[in-house]
Amino acid sequence: MNFSKLMLISVLSVTTLAACAKKETPAETQQDVAEATAEGAQSVASERRDAAAVATDAQASVAEANADVDLERAKADYKIAIEKCDADTGMDKDACKSAAQAALDAVQAQVDARKP
């Protein structure tokens, strides 16, 4: 049983080495080079498309994150403004709060306009 396995391995090795020792014709070599070139070009083009898609997704993510930061900054500014409005009374206080709300609403509108 081991002898038959050894013979099989020997035959396969000799066959493989014989195939490697065979010289290709110039036409075969040219054909192989052309095929490898075409396959390489397709692989590179596919990878470029994938990279472009990833970059586009990343840009969208960054834009969304920046919008979130802008909105959070506006909310923080609004809270600060409302606290400052407490120093006023009556119509001045109402006007102060209205101005703070208008500033927050403006930023919210800008953020909403940037979203796809």
Backbone torsions as a table, in degrees:
resi	resn	phi	psi	omega
1	MET	NA	-45.7	177.4
2	ASN	-66.0	-33.6	179.1
3	PHE	-64.3	-40.1	-179.8
4	SER	-67.9	-36.7	176.5
5	LYS	-65.7	-40.9	179.3
6	LEU	-63.8	-40.7	178.8
7	MET	-65.6	-42.6	179.4
8	LEU	-61.7	-44.7	178.7
9	ILE	-63.5	-40.6	179.1
10	SER	-63.9	-44.3	179.9
11	VAL	-64.1	-43.9	179.1
12	LEU	-63.8	-39.6	179.5
13	SER	-64.7	-44.8	-180.0
14	VAL	-64.7	-41.5	179.4
15	THR	-63.8	-43.0	179.6
16	THR	-65.0	-43.8	179.2
17	LEU	-65.8	-37.0	178.7
18	ALA	-65.0	-38.5	179.0
19	ALA	-67.4	-36.1	179.3
20	CYS	-70.6	-30.2	-177.1
21	ALA	-78.8	-16.3	-179.2
22	LYS	-71.8	128.3	179.8
23	LYS	-85.1	134.5	177.5
24	GLU	-78.6	153.0	174.4
25	THR	-75.4	159.9	176.8
26	PRO	-57.6	-35.2	179.6
27	ALA	-67.0	-40.1	178.1
28	GLU	-65.7	-42.3	178.9
29	THR	-62.4	-45.1	179.9
30	GLN	-62.0	-40.7	178.5
31	GLN	-63.0	-45.3	-179.9
32	ASP	-63.4	-41.3	178.8
33	VAL	-64.5	-42.3	179.7
34	ALA	-63.3	-42.2	178.5
35	GLU	-64.9	-44.3	179.0
36	ALA	-63.5	-38.4	178.4
37	THR	-64.6	-44.9	179.8
38	ALA	-64.7	-43.4	178.9
39	GLU	-63.5	-41.2	178.3
40	GLY	-63.2	-42.8	179.7
41	ALA	-63.4	-40.4	178.2
42	GLN	-65.5	-41.7	179.6
43	SER	-63.2	-44.1	179.9
44	VAL	-64.7	-43.0	179.5
45	ALA	-63.3	-41.1	178.2
46	SER	-63.3	-43.1	-179.9
47	GLU	-66.1	-37.1	177.7
48	ARG	-64.2	-41.4	177.9
49	ARG	-62.4	-43.1	178.7
50	ASP	-62.6	-43.0	179.9
51	ALA	-64.1	-39.6	179.1
52	ALA	-64.8	-39.3	178.4
53	ALA	-65.2	-42.1	178.6
54	VAL	-63.8	-42.5	-179.9
55	ALA	-63.9	-40.3	178.9
56	THR	-63.8	-43.9	177.7
57	ASP	-62.4	-40.7	-179.6
58	ALA	-64.7	-41.5	179.3
59	GLN	-63.0	-40.7	178.6
60	ALA	-64.5	-39.8	179.1
61	SER	-65.1	-41.4	179.0
62	VAL	-65.3	-43.0	179.7
63	ALA	-62.7	-40.8	179.1
64	GLU	-66.7	-41.0	178.5
65	ALA	-63.5	-41.9	178.2
66	ASN	-63.4	-38.3	177.7
67	ALA	-64.3	-41.2	178.1
68	ASP	-62.7	-40.7	178.5
69	VAL	-63.9	-44.9	179.5
70	ASP	-60.0	-41.2	-179.5
71	LEU	-68.1	-41.8	178.6
72	GLU	-64.8	-37.3	177.1
73	ARG	-63.8	-41.3	179.4
74	ALA	-65.8	-38.3	177.7
75	LYS	-65.1	-40.7	178.2
76	ALA	-65.3	-43.1	177.6
77	ASP	-61.8	-38.2	178.7
78	TYR	-62.1	-46.8	-179.5
79	LYS	-61.4	-40.6	178.0
80	ILE	-64.2	-44.5	-179.2
81	ALA	-62.7	-41.3	179.4
82	ILE	-62.4	-40.2	177.7
83	GLU	-63.9	-38.6	178.6
84	LYS	-68.4	-31.5	-179.7
85	CYS	-64.5	-24.1	-179.5
86	ASP	-64.7	-15.1	176.9
87	ALA	-75.2	-18.5	-179.8
88	ASP	-96.1	171.5	177.1
89	THR	-136.1	161.6	172.2
90	GLY	61.3	-133.8	-175.7
91	MET	-67.8	-33.0	178.5
92	ASP	-63.2	-40.9	178.7
93	LYS	-65.3	-43.3	179.3
94	ASP	-63.0	-42.3	179.8
95	ALA	-66.2	-38.8	179.2
96	CYS	-63.0	-45.6	179.7
97	LYS	-66.2	-38.3	178.1
98	SER	-63.8	-40.4	178.9
99	ALA	-65.9	-40.2	178.4
100	ALA	-63.8	-43.4	179.4
101	GLN	-65.7	-39.0	179.1
102	ALA	-63.7	-40.0	178.3
103	ALA	-64.2	-42.8	177.9
104	LEU	-64.5	-43.6	179.8
105	ASP	-62.3	-37.1	179.2
106	ALA	-64.2	-43.9	178.7
107	VAL	-66.3	-41.1	178.4
108	GLN	-59.5	-41.0	178.9
109	ALA	-65.5	-39.9	177.8
110	GLN	-64.0	-42.4	179.2
111	VAL	-64.1	-45.0	179.4
112	ASP	-62.5	-35.9	179.7
113	ALA	-68.9	-28.3	-180.0
114	ARG	-80.4	-19.3	-177.7
115	LYS	-76.1	142.7	-179.2
116	PRO	-70.5	NA	NA
